[in-house]
Amino acid sequence: MQREPHATNAALMARRRAALPNGLGQALEIFVDRAENAEVWDVEGQRYIDFAGGIAVLNTGHRNATVMAAVQAQLDRVTHTCFQVLAYEPYVELAERLNTMAPGNFAKKSFMMTTGAEAVENAIKVARAYTKRSAVIAFGGGFHGRTMMGMALTGKVAPYKVGFGPFPAEVFHAKFPCALHGVSTEDSLASIEALFKYDVEPSRVAAIILEPVQGEGGFYAAPIDFVKALRALCDQHGILLIADEVQTGAGRTGTWLACERWWAEAGVAPDVITMAKSLAGGFPLSAIIGRAEVMDAAAPGGLGGTYAGSPIACAAALGVIQAFEQDGLLARSNAVGERLTAGLRQIAARHPGIGDVRGLGAMVAIELFKDGDLTRPDPERTRAVVAEAAKRGLVLLSCGVYANVIRVLVPLTASDALLDEGLGLLGAALDATA
């Protein structure tokens, strides 16, 4: 079907509202027509700098040449067979690469799914199959997907869980350590011990799942002392540790996986890792990577999916890994993060409402409070800044338990000039909403 030659954002929004359900949200009333690297153009020809990256999906940028070449080569060979029926080498090669790139001195195995939520669901499946236990502990503020188990694990009610219950049983939530909001490592560990005392005995817990840096929860990084204590707690009770790297993985935090820092700084490796989002540069793919004996616990036929690990997506992911290696994108991730953090701190110096500037690699955020009072989050101004930035040609996303965090997920391939231009637009949006 051919598109209207001169469609407007307003006209397309009217069609959208008539054809799509209200529950499918949209942050900005903009329809994209084309994109390149870290820039997009809407159907009216308006240019935008993309500081959202498709919610952390485009670490290698829109239409990365290496990724596109890998996809095109695969398109010319085969697009689908279902891996469980007729296998293909790109799937196996990708698993081999992911196993090698994950931290930990133990044998690993991987398998592919399509979405981050599917990766999380399957991580819980293999954990239960291996431990023969049923309960799972997650954390307040965590986000793990919109499937029923994903919502059960997610530690944020609105908008993700409202009206959709009841959720799968035996999912419990502990406090996530966040010094800015008064939750110490000791507080978080005590909340887990409270669960053991009041809700579930540790011998029934299959896994503890956490994001190394909470995504939707507000870009708070798990402290190293907390991760070290959590690993010891899991080892004490025979509990598996799952790192949900759906948003942090594929180089966003300056290492291929954020949990590599756990390994480097504390000798901690998770038993299972989930990946998705930027793994395949915009093509639907997720991965579950884990200890070989854990991954082998499920019976044949218990894992998989019709579209899971498609030839196109696996080729794209191999192209992403190639782009990281040939273009030095891990070093670039750290450089982008340093430039963004420095620029945001300059902006914060004239805006007392910015209570915190934080980041790990290029996973960077600012948090807004009313009059700089850390007890008074400012979601209203946060929404206003995002809207004002869009008017000026900058795509931003908000997040956070209190909806007062503005996050930056710009492609790592963006030039310094484009980063500076985007920072200028963000500063102008903050000025306009002060």
Buried (B, 14 or more C-beta within 10 A) or exposed (E): EEEEEEBEBEEBBEEBEEEEEEEEEEBBEBBBEEBEBBBBBBBBEBEBBBBBBBBBBBBBBBBBBBBBBBBEEBEEEEEEEBBBEEEBEBBBBBBEBBBEBBBBEEEBBBBBBBBBBBBBBBBBBBBBBBBEBBBBBBBBBBBBBBBBBBBBBBBBEEEBBEEEEEBBEBBBBBBBBBEEBEBBBEBBBEBBEEBBEEEBEBEBBBBBBBBBBBBBBBBBBBBBBBBBBBBEBBEEBEBBBBBBBBBBBBBBBBBBBBBBBBBEEBEBBBBBBBBBBBBBBBBBBBBBBBBEEBBBBBEEEEBBBEBBBBBBBBBBBBBBBBBBEEBEBBEBBBBBBBBBBEBBEEBBEEBEBBBBBBBBBBBBBBBBBBEBEEEBBBBEBBBBBBBBBBEBBBBBBBBBBBBBBBBBBBBBBBEEEBBEBBBBBBBBBBEEBE
